[in-house]
Every structure is written in C-alpha cells, then in structure tokens.
Amino acid sequence: QVQLVESGGGLVQAGGSLRLSCAGPRQSFYSYDMGWFRQAPGQERDIVAAVRWNGARTYYVDSVKGRFTISRGNAKNTVYLQMNGLKPEDTAVYYCAAKKPSNTLTTLDYDYWGQGTQVTVSS
C-alpha cells in the first residue's frame, strides 16, 4: 500500500551531477528505513545507499562512497540521492525502496519499491 515515486533521472556527462527524489505517503514514510538500489541491463539489482528511519545511520556501497549522498527531506516524506562525479558505470535504473526497520540491506528485505528512474552517464 506504500506507493513510492522516483524522479530526477536523466542523461548526464561523466563528472556531472544528478539529484534523485523519492516521494511517499507522509503518514507512514518516516517509520521506514529507506534505500536506493540500481540495476544495469543484465545485472542484479544492488544496494547503492541506505538511511535509517530516523536518519541516525547511512550506508553506501564502496563504489559510490564520497560521490553519492542519501538524505531525508524536511517534509519527512521525501528521500534524496545526490550523485556527484558520475561515471559511465553508474548507468542504471535507480529504484527507491522502503522497509520496516532492520539491519540488513538486501532486495529481499525491502517491502515497497518505486517504478525506477533511468540514469545514463555518457563518456
């Protein structure tokens, strides 16, 4: 019943930046751990970044550390992924996901998913 909607994807040159947004219902959104996943053609869907429901902790996959930042909006029903220094290997469909608070970050742990937004990085 939690509907997540991503936006902000597009085409960008290597070294550029994009800011992805994820919106959900305010009444439940703040009670969930949030994450961003990505999936390239023919590849598995993998975690990129995650944030605790209360913002106390964040996680980043090694390949994006220092370049990507996950954050919660002040409205409590938005989550962002700021992507700087983009590389061609970042090209993928990016998905916003939500789960009840837990300590694991696999696709099986997440209860709700957005439809995805395409990010393409050209060289």
C-alpha positions as CSV (number, residue, x, y, z in Angstrom):
1,Q,0.0,0.0,0.0
2,V,3.0,2.3,0.2
3,Q,3.5,3.9,-3.2
4,L,6.9,5.2,-3.9
5,V,7.6,7.5,-6.9
6,E,11.1,8.3,-8.1
7,S,12.1,11.3,-10.2
8,G,15.2,13.2,-11.3
9,G,16.9,10.7,-13.6
10,G,18.3,11.7,-17.0
11,L,21.3,11.8,-19.2
12,V,24.4,13.4,-17.9
13,Q,28.1,13.6,-19.0
14,A,30.8,11.9,-16.9
15,G,31.7,14.0,-14.0
16,G,28.3,15.6,-13.8
17,S,25.7,15.5,-11.1
18,L,22.1,14.4,-10.7
19,R,19.7,14.6,-7.7
20,L,17.1,11.8,-7.5
21,S,14.0,12.2,-5.4
22,C,11.7,9.7,-3.8
23,A,8.2,10.6,-2.5
24,G,5.8,8.5,-0.4
25,P,2.8,8.9,1.9
26,R,3.7,11.1,4.8
27,Q,1.7,9.0,7.4
28,S,4.0,6.0,7.1
29,F,7.1,7.2,5.4
30,Y,9.1,8.3,8.4
31,S,8.7,4.8,10.1
32,Y,10.7,3.1,7.4
33,D,14.3,2.5,6.5
34,M,14.9,3.9,3.0
35,G,17.2,2.8,0.3
36,W,18.3,3.4,-3.2
37,F,19.1,0.4,-5.5
38,R,20.3,0.3,-9.0
39,Q,20.1,-2.2,-11.8
40,A,22.0,-2.1,-15.0
41,P,20.9,-4.2,-18.1
42,G,21.6,-7.9,-17.5
43,Q,22.8,-7.2,-13.9
44,E,21.4,-7.8,-10.5
45,R,19.7,-5.1,-8.5
46,D,22.1,-3.9,-5.9
47,I,22.1,-1.6,-3.0
48,V,23.6,1.9,-3.6
49,A,22.8,3.8,-0.4
50,A,20.5,3.5,2.6
51,V,19.4,5.6,5.6
52,R,17.8,4.6,8.9
53,W,14.2,5.6,9.5
54,N,15.4,8.2,12.0
55,G,18.4,9.3,9.9
56,A,20.9,8.0,12.5
57,R,22.9,5.9,10.2
58,T,23.7,5.7,6.5
59,Y,25.3,3.1,4.3
60,Y,27.0,3.4,0.9
61,V,28.3,0.8,-1.4
62,D,32.1,1.2,-1.8
63,S,31.9,2.3,-5.4
64,V,29.9,5.4,-4.6
65,K,31.4,6.5,-1.3
66,G,32.5,10.1,-1.5
67,R,30.3,10.7,-4.5
68,F,26.8,10.0,-3.5
69,T,24.8,11.3,-0.6
70,I,21.5,9.9,0.7
71,S,19.3,12.3,2.8
72,R,15.8,12.7,4.1
73,G,13.8,15.8,3.3
74,N,12.4,18.1,5.9
75,A,8.9,17.1,4.9
76,K,9.6,13.6,6.2
77,N,8.0,12.0,3.1
78,T,10.9,12.5,0.7
79,V,14.3,10.9,0.3
80,Y,17.1,12.1,-2.0
81,L,20.1,10.7,-3.6
82,Q,22.6,13.4,-4.6
83,M,25.0,11.9,-7.2
84,N,28.2,13.8,-7.9
85,G,31.2,12.9,-10.0
86,L,29.1,10.5,-12.1
87,K,30.8,7.7,-14.1
88,P,29.6,5.7,-17.0
89,E,29.5,2.6,-14.8
90,D,26.8,4.4,-12.7
91,T,24.4,4.0,-15.6
92,A,21.4,2.0,-14.4
93,V,17.8,2.2,-13.5
94,Y,17.6,3.6,-9.9
95,Y,14.9,2.4,-7.5
96,C,13.7,3.8,-4.3
97,A,12.8,1.2,-1.7
98,A,11.3,1.1,1.8
99,K,11.4,-1.4,4.6
100,K,10.4,-1.9,8.2
101,P,13.5,-1.1,10.3
102,S,16.0,-3.9,10.2
103,N,19.8,-4.4,10.0
104,T,20.1,-5.9,6.5
105,L,20.0,-4.2,3.1
106,T,19.2,-6.9,0.5
107,T,16.4,-6.6,-2.0
108,L,14.5,-9.3,-0.1
109,D,14.5,-7.1,3.0
110,Y,12.6,-4.2,1.3
111,D,8.8,-4.2,1.3
112,Y,8.0,-1.5,-1.1
113,W,9.5,-0.3,-4.4
114,G,9.2,2.6,-6.8
115,Q,9.0,2.2,-10.5
116,G,12.5,3.2,-11.2
117,T,14.2,6.2,-12.9
118,Q,16.8,5.9,-15.6
119,V,20.2,7.4,-15.1
120,T,22.6,7.4,-18.1
121,V,26.1,8.7,-17.8
122,S,27.9,9.3,-21.1
123,S,31.7,9.4,-21.6
